[in-house]
Amino acid sequence: MIKFCTAAIQEQKGVQVADFRYYHRLADEELEQRLSRSGAVVIRGAKWCGKTETALQHSSSVLYLQDPDEYENNMLTAQTKPSLLLRGDQPRLIDEWQDAPQIWDAVRFAIDKEHGFGHYILTGSVSKELELSERPRHSGTGRISPMTMRPMSLWESLDSNGSVSLRALFDNPQDAGGTCSCDVERIAYLVCRGGWPEVVAGGLDGIATSRDYVKSIAYEDISRVDGVQRNPECALLLMAAYARCLSTQADLATIRKNIKARQGELSRNTVSAYVASLRKLYVFEDLPAWKPSLRDKTRVTATPKRHFVDPSLAAAALGATPDMLLRDMPTLGMLFESLCVRDLRIYAESLGGSLYHYHDDAGREADAVIAMPDGRWALVEMKMGHAGVEEGAEGLLGLAEKIDVTVMGEPSFLAVMAPTAYSHQRDDGVLVVSPACLKA
């Protein structure tokens, strides 16, 4: 029988877990659903995004593999008889399982013997390159269900009032009405603070915390992910260059030129290797391209857009503060787009959908395309001011006319996301939505 903590079914409010306030996550419902149909669930995502704390809400026992008092014993047990580490009340949480990759096959084998669902939860913040001898012999397909967690969306951190529901917009776009206390100054703050649960719940200095996070990645984690010693200064240079290319389709050659222009030079192989390592650490999370059926023969790009898993890491890599961003609107605009992409990813995936971007050689684009599993889709642009909203609406209407609706169907809605206090539907049918009004 699966046992869940009551925090997993709370409404949008925090509940007390010891002295720490647990904020309800959209991942709570997803984890509950996956446990009800799979023997185990593996939760992946960036360090510090809340994987362990969320998993604890659904667990009856826990094994912390990185516990310094037990680490050597845990590693020895994993090498000799990993099934011993699985003993405990179920669902049993095994935190940072990749430190002892033998556990994967042990879990898979245990599920085959025990049958049923909801036995184990595995969490991991590093997609490690394992030695051939360490690699699991089985994929876990049909037994271990994978899910991804990210830092908190504005809805989860209570910075959105949720007056506009993404789910409802697909059914009735006229439901876009909502008000909130959102402006450019607030967006600059939220971009730099980020969606890190400890920052949100603990009242920490988000700017300092994100800068420490970036330095920790550069000086420690990037060399641990695959056992290759990497230069931390090069890692910092690369993350800053990536941040300067945020929300664009810059290729790695462009990122290299960006580094060289600032008195640094990295080879193509070095840039590729560092980018790959930062993806394994879930620091970078690019947005893939959408390829619809069009009315004409326009070529659609397949190049992804560059994004960090959280805009605060991009801001930290640039050394930006809210005040600095308010004096640099183009940079704030790129970071605002990345914040919206983070939230839309979380909301769309909680509904079973996926997020993409669109760009073609005729210059038509959509910063985000929400594709639902039933075939419905919507186009979204992110803009900072009134003039930008007008430009975004015009572009979306033009793009929608070029998509072959006999194949793709009509778009459920077109929307421009902006830091506005009012969310509404314009006379031309395009929605204007504030991220501080939106929820799944």
C-alpha positions as CSV (number, residue, x, y, z in Angstrom):
1,M,0.0,0.0,0.0
2,I,1.3,3.4,-0.9
3,K,1.6,5.9,2.0
4,F,1.6,9.6,1.2
5,C,2.2,12.5,3.5
6,T,-0.7,14.9,3.7
7,A,1.6,17.6,2.3
8,A,1.2,15.9,-1.1
9,I,-2.5,16.8,-1.3
10,Q,-2.5,20.3,0.2
11,E,-3.9,23.1,-1.8
12,Q,-1.7,26.1,-2.8
13,K,-0.4,26.8,0.7
14,G,2.6,25.9,2.8
15,V,2.5,23.3,5.5
16,Q,4.9,22.9,8.4
17,V,7.4,20.0,8.2
18,A,9.4,20.3,11.4
19,D,10.8,23.9,11.3
20,F,10.8,24.1,7.6
21,R,7.8,25.3,5.6
22,Y,7.1,23.0,2.7
23,Y,5.6,24.6,-0.3
24,H,3.3,22.5,-2.4
25,R,4.9,21.6,-5.8
26,L,3.2,20.6,-9.0
27,A,5.6,17.6,-8.9
28,D,3.7,16.3,-5.9
29,E,0.8,15.2,-8.0
30,E,3.0,13.9,-10.8
31,L,5.0,11.8,-8.2
32,E,1.9,10.5,-6.7
33,Q,0.5,9.5,-10.1
34,R,3.8,7.8,-11.1
35,L,4.0,5.9,-7.9
36,S,0.5,4.6,-8.4
37,R,1.4,2.9,-11.7
38,S,5.2,2.1,-11.4
39,G,7.3,0.1,-9.1
40,A,9.7,3.0,-8.6
41,V,10.2,6.6,-9.7
42,V,13.5,8.3,-10.4
43,I,13.4,12.1,-9.9
44,R,16.1,14.0,-11.8
45,G,16.9,17.7,-11.9
46,A,19.3,20.5,-10.8
47,K,20.8,20.4,-7.3
48,W,18.8,22.3,-4.7
49,C,15.6,22.4,-6.8
50,G,13.7,20.5,-4.1
51,K,13.8,16.8,-5.3
52,T,14.6,15.3,-1.9
53,E,12.2,17.4,0.1
54,T,9.3,16.6,-2.3
55,A,10.2,12.9,-2.3
56,L,10.2,12.9,1.5
57,Q,6.6,14.0,1.5
58,H,5.8,10.7,-0.2
59,S,8.2,8.4,1.6
60,S,8.0,6.2,4.6
61,S,11.8,5.6,5.0
62,V,14.9,7.2,3.5
63,L,18.5,6.3,2.8
64,Y,20.9,9.3,2.3
65,L,23.8,7.8,0.4
66,Q,25.9,10.9,0.9
67,D,25.5,10.9,4.7
68,P,29.2,11.4,5.8
69,D,28.8,9.1,8.8
70,E,27.6,6.2,6.7
71,Y,29.1,6.9,3.3
72,E,31.9,4.4,3.3
73,N,29.6,1.7,4.7
74,N,26.9,2.5,2.1
75,M,29.4,2.3,-0.8
76,L,30.8,-1.0,0.5
77,T,27.3,-2.5,0.9
78,A,26.4,-1.3,-2.6
79,Q,29.4,-3.1,-4.0
80,T,28.8,-6.4,-2.1
81,K,25.0,-6.7,-1.6
82,P,23.1,-3.6,-2.7
83,S,19.7,-5.2,-1.8
84,L,20.5,-4.5,1.9
85,L,20.2,-0.8,1.2
86,L,16.6,-1.3,0.0
87,R,15.4,-2.5,3.4
88,G,13.0,-0.1,5.0
89,D,9.4,0.9,5.0
90,Q,8.0,1.7,1.6
91,P,7.9,3.9,-0.4
92,R,11.6,4.0,0.4
93,L,13.6,7.1,-0.8
94,I,17.2,6.6,-1.9
95,D,18.8,10.0,-2.2
96,E,21.5,10.6,-4.8
97,W,21.4,7.0,-6.0
98,Q,23.9,7.6,-8.7
99,D,26.7,7.5,-6.1
100,A,26.1,3.8,-5.9
101,P,24.8,2.9,-9.4
102,Q,24.5,-0.8,-8.4
103,I,21.3,0.2,-6.7
104,W,19.5,0.7,-10.0
105,D,19.6,-3.0,-10.9
106,A,18.9,-4.0,-7.3
107,V,15.7,-1.8,-7.4
108,R,14.7,-3.3,-10.7
109,F,15.2,-6.8,-9.5
110,A,13.3,-6.1,-6.2
111,I,10.3,-4.7,-8.1
112,D,10.2,-7.9,-10.2
113,K,10.0,-10.0,-7.0
114,E,7.7,-7.8,-5.0
115,H,5.3,-6.8,-7.8
116,G,2.9,-4.0,-7.2
117,F,3.6,-0.3,-7.3
118,G,5.1,2.5,-5.3
119,H,8.0,0.7,-3.7
120,Y,10.9,3.1,-4.2
121,I,11.8,6.7,-5.0
122,L,15.3,7.5,-6.4
123,T,16.6,11.1,-6.6
124,G,19.7,12.3,-8.5
125,S,21.1,15.7,-9.4
126,V,23.9,14.6,-11.7
127,S,23.5,12.6,-15.0
128,K,26.9,10.9,-14.5
129,E,29.0,9.2,-17.1
130,L,29.4,5.7,-15.5
131,E,32.2,3.3,-16.1
132,L,31.2,0.3,-18.2
133,S,31.4,-1.9,-15.2
134,E,29.1,0.4,-13.2
135,R,26.4,0.8,-15.8
136,P,23.0,-0.8,-15.0
137,R,22.4,-3.9,-17.0
138,H,18.8,-3.0,-17.5
139,S,17.1,0.2,-18.4
140,G,14.2,0.0,-15.9
141,T,11.6,0.4,-18.6
142,G,8.2,-0.6,-17.3
143,R,9.5,-0.6,-13.7
144,I,11.2,2.7,-13.0
145,S,9.3,5.8,-14.1
146,P,11.5,8.9,-14.8
147,M,10.4,12.5,-13.9
148,T,12.1,15.8,-14.0
149,M,12.0,18.6,-11.4
150,R,13.0,22.2,-11.8
151,P,13.3,25.1,-9.4
152,M,9.9,26.6,-8.4
153,S,7.6,28.4,-10.7
154,L,6.0,31.7,-9.6
155,W,2.8,29.8,-8.8
156,E,4.7,27.4,-6.6
157,S,6.6,30.1,-4.8
158,L,3.3,32.0,-4.2
159,D,4.5,34.9,-6.4
160,S,1.7,34.2,-8.8
161,N,-1.9,34.4,-7.7
162,G,-3.0,31.8,-10.2
163,S,-6.0,33.9,-11.5
164,V,-5.3,32.6,-15.0
165,S,-5.1,28.8,-15.6
166,L,-3.1,27.4,-18.5
167,R,-5.4,24.4,-18.5
168,A,-8.5,26.7,-18.7
169,L,-7.0,28.7,-21.5
170,F,-6.9,25.6,-23.7
171,D,-10.6,25.1,-23.1
172,N,-11.8,28.8,-23.0
173,P,-9.3,31.6,-23.9
174,Q,-11.9,34.1,-22.7
175,D,-10.9,33.1,-19.1
176,A,-7.7,35.2,-19.4
177,G,-8.9,37.9,-17.1
178,G,-6.9,38.5,-13.9
179,T,-5.1,41.2,-12.0
180,C,-1.9,41.1,-9.9
181,S,0.8,43.3,-8.4
182,C,3.4,42.8,-11.1
183,D,5.7,45.4,-12.7
184,V,9.1,45.6,-14.2
185,E,10.8,46.1,-10.9
186,R,9.2,43.0,-9.5
187,I,10.2,41.0,-12.5
188,A,13.8,42.1,-12.1
189,Y,13.8,41.0,-8.5
190,L,12.2,37.6,-9.3
191,V,14.6,36.9,-12.1
192,C,17.6,37.4,-9.8
193,R,16.1,35.6,-6.8
194,G,15.2,32.5,-8.7
195,G,12.9,29.6,-7.8
196,W,15.2,27.8,-5.3
197,P,13.0,26.4,-2.4
198,E,15.5,27.2,0.3
199,V,15.6,30.8,-0.8
200,V,11.9,31.1,-1.1
201,A,11.0,29.3,2.1
202,G,14.0,30.4,4.2
203,G,14.2,34.1,3.2
204,L,17.8,33.8,2.0
205,D,19.6,36.4,-0.2
206,G,18.7,35.0,-3.6
207,I,21.3,37.0,-5.4
208,A,24.2,35.9,-3.2
209,T,22.9,32.3,-3.2
210,S,22.7,32.1,-7.0
211,R,26.3,33.5,-7.3
212,D,27.5,30.9,-4.8
213,Y,25.7,28.2,-6.8
214,V,27.4,29.2,-10.0
215,K,30.8,29.3,-8.3
216,S,30.2,25.9,-6.7
217,I,29.4,24.5,-10.1
218,A,32.6,25.9,-11.6
219,Y,35.0,25.0,-8.8
220,E,33.6,21.7,-7.8
221,D,30.7,20.0,-9.6
222,I,31.8,20.4,-13.2
223,S,35.0,18.3,-12.4
224,R,33.0,15.6,-10.6
225,V,30.3,14.9,-13.1
226,D,32.6,12.8,-15.3
227,G,35.8,12.7,-13.3
228,V,37.7,15.1,-15.7
229,Q,39.4,18.0,-14.0
230,R,38.2,21.2,-15.6
231,N,39.3,24.8,-15.2
232,P,36.9,26.7,-13.0
233,E,37.7,30.0,-14.7
234,C,36.9,28.6,-18.1
235,A,33.6,27.3,-16.7
236,L,32.7,30.7,-15.4
237,L,33.7,32.3,-18.7
238,L,31.5,29.8,-20.5
239,M,28.5,30.3,-18.2
240,A,28.7,34.1,-18.7
241,A,28.9,33.7,-22.5
242,Y,25.9,31.3,-22.4
243,A,24.0,33.9,-20.4
244,R,24.8,36.6,-22.9
245,C,23.3,34.4,-25.5
246,L,20.3,33.6,-23.4
247,S,16.9,33.2,-25.2
248,T,18.7,33.1,-28.6
249,Q,19.6,30.4,-31.0
250,A,23.3,31.1,-30.8
251,D,25.5,28.1,-31.9
252,L,28.6,27.0,-30.0
253,A,30.8,29.0,-32.5
254,T,28.9,32.1,-31.5
255,I,29.4,31.4,-27.9
256,R,33.1,30.9,-28.5
257,K,33.3,34.3,-30.2
258,N,31.5,35.8,-27.3
259,I,34.2,34.4,-24.9
260,K,37.0,35.6,-27.2
261,A,35.6,39.1,-27.3
262,R,36.1,39.3,-23.5
263,Q,39.7,38.3,-23.4
264,G,39.3,34.6,-23.2
265,E,39.6,31.8,-25.7
266,L,38.4,28.2,-25.6
267,S,38.7,25.6,-28.3
268,R,35.7,24.1,-29.9
269,N,36.2,20.8,-28.2
270,T,36.6,22.5,-24.8
271,V,33.4,24.5,-25.3
272,S,31.5,21.3,-26.4
273,A,32.8,19.3,-23.4
274,Y,32.0,22.0,-20.8
275,V,28.5,22.6,-22.3
276,A,27.9,18.8,-22.1
277,S,29.0,18.7,-18.5
278,L,26.7,21.6,-17.5
279,R,23.8,19.9,-19.2
280,K,24.5,16.7,-17.2
281,L,24.4,18.9,-14.1
282,Y,21.0,20.3,-15.3
283,V,22.4,23.8,-15.3
284,F,21.7,24.4,-19.0
285,E,18.3,23.3,-20.4
286,D,17.8,24.4,-24.0
287,L,14.4,24.8,-25.6
288,P,13.9,22.5,-28.6
289,A,12.4,23.7,-31.9
290,W,8.8,23.0,-33.0
291,K,8.2,21.8,-36.6
292,P,4.6,22.2,-37.6
293,S,3.1,21.6,-41.0
294,L,3.1,25.0,-42.9
295,R,1.0,26.4,-45.8
296,D,4.2,27.3,-47.6
297,K,7.7,25.7,-48.1
298,T,9.4,28.0,-45.5
299,R,12.4,26.3,-43.9
300,V,11.9,25.9,-40.1
301,T,15.0,26.0,-37.9
302,A,15.9,23.0,-35.8
303,T,18.3,25.0,-33.6
304,P,17.3,25.1,-29.9
305,K,17.1,28.3,-27.9
306,R,19.7,28.7,-25.1
307,H,18.4,28.7,-21.5
308,F,19.5,28.0,-18.0
309,V,17.3,25.8,-15.8
310,D,16.6,29.0,-13.8
311,P,17.1,32.6,-14.9
312,S,18.8,33.4,-11.6
313,L,21.8,31.4,-12.7
314,A,22.1,33.4,-15.9
315,A,21.8,36.6,-13.9
316,A,24.5,35.4,-11.5
317,A,26.8,34.4,-14.3
318,L,26.5,37.9,-15.6
319,G,27.0,39.4,-12.1
320,A,23.6,41.2,-12.5
321,T,21.4,42.7,-9.8
322,P,17.9,44.0,-10.1
323,D,19.0,47.6,-10.3
324,M,21.6,46.8,-13.0
325,L,18.9,45.0,-15.0
326,L,16.5,47.9,-14.8
327,R,19.2,50.0,-16.5
328,D,19.7,47.3,-19.2
329,M,16.3,46.5,-20.5
330,P,17.5,44.3,-23.4
331,T,19.2,42.0,-20.9
332,L,16.3,42.1,-18.6
333,G,14.1,41.1,-21.6
334,M,16.1,38.0,-22.3
335,L,16.0,37.0,-18.6
336,F,12.3,37.7,-18.5
337,E,11.8,35.3,-21.4
338,S,13.8,32.7,-19.7
339,L,11.7,33.1,-16.5
340,C,8.5,32.6,-18.5
341,V,10.0,29.6,-20.3
342,R,10.9,28.0,-16.9
343,D,7.3,28.5,-15.7
344,L,5.6,27.4,-18.9
345,R,7.8,24.2,-19.0
346,I,6.6,23.3,-15.5
347,Y,3.0,24.1,-16.1
348,A,2.8,22.4,-19.5
349,E,4.6,19.3,-18.4
350,S,2.3,19.0,-15.3
351,L,-0.6,18.8,-17.8
352,G,1.2,16.2,-19.9
353,G,2.3,18.7,-22.6
354,S,5.7,19.9,-23.9
355,L,7.3,23.2,-24.6
356,Y,9.1,24.3,-27.8
357,H,10.0,27.4,-29.7
358,Y,9.5,28.3,-33.4
359,H,11.6,30.2,-35.9
360,D,11.7,30.1,-39.6
361,D,13.9,31.6,-42.4
362,A,11.1,34.2,-43.1
363,G,11.7,35.7,-39.7
364,R,8.5,34.5,-38.1
365,E,8.9,33.2,-34.6
366,A,7.2,32.3,-31.3
367,D,9.3,32.3,-28.1
368,A,7.3,29.4,-26.8
369,V,4.9,26.8,-28.3
370,I,2.8,24.8,-25.9
371,A,2.0,21.4,-27.4
372,M,-0.6,19.2,-25.6
373,P,-0.7,15.4,-25.8
374,D,-4.1,15.6,-27.5
375,G,-2.8,17.6,-30.4
376,R,-3.9,21.1,-29.2
377,W,-1.3,23.8,-29.4
378,A,-0.7,27.5,-28.6
379,L,1.8,30.2,-29.5
380,V,3.4,32.5,-26.9
381,E,5.6,35.6,-27.2
382,M,7.4,37.3,-24.2
383,K,7.6,41.1,-24.3
384,M,8.5,43.8,-21.8
385,G,6.5,46.9,-22.7
386,H,3.3,48.1,-24.4
387,A,5.0,48.5,-27.8
388,G,6.4,45.0,-27.4
389,V,3.0,43.6,-26.7
390,E,1.7,45.2,-30.0
391,E,4.7,43.8,-31.9
392,G,4.3,40.4,-30.3
393,A,0.5,40.2,-31.1
394,E,1.1,41.1,-34.7
395,G,3.8,38.5,-35.1
396,L,1.7,35.8,-33.6
397,L,-1.3,36.5,-35.8
398,G,1.0,36.5,-38.8
399,L,2.6,33.2,-37.8
400,A,-0.8,31.5,-37.1
401,E,-1.9,32.3,-40.7
402,K,1.1,30.4,-42.1
403,I,0.5,27.2,-40.1
404,D,-1.5,24.5,-42.0
405,V,-4.6,24.1,-39.8
406,T,-5.9,21.3,-41.9
407,V,-3.1,19.2,-40.5
408,M,-2.3,21.0,-37.2
409,G,-5.8,22.2,-36.2
410,E,-6.5,25.8,-35.1
411,P,-4.4,27.2,-32.3
412,S,-6.1,27.1,-28.9
413,F,-4.9,30.6,-28.2
414,L,-2.2,33.1,-29.0
415,A,-0.7,34.9,-26.0
416,V,1.9,37.6,-25.2
417,M,3.4,37.3,-21.7
418,A,4.3,40.7,-20.2
419,P,5.0,42.2,-16.8
420,T,1.6,43.8,-16.6
421,A,-0.9,44.1,-13.7
422,Y,-3.8,43.1,-15.9
423,S,-4.3,39.9,-17.9
424,H,-6.9,40.1,-20.6
425,Q,-8.0,39.2,-24.1
426,R,-7.4,41.9,-26.8
427,D,-10.0,42.8,-29.5
428,D,-7.9,40.8,-32.0
429,G,-8.2,37.7,-29.8
430,V,-4.6,37.7,-28.6
431,L,-4.2,37.2,-24.9
432,V,-2.0,39.4,-22.7
433,V,-1.0,37.4,-19.6
434,S,1.2,38.3,-16.7
435,P,3.4,35.5,-15.3
436,A,2.3,36.7,-11.9
437,C,-1.3,35.6,-12.8
438,L,-0.5,32.3,-14.3
439,K,-0.7,28.7,-13.0
440,A,-1.0,25.3,-14.5
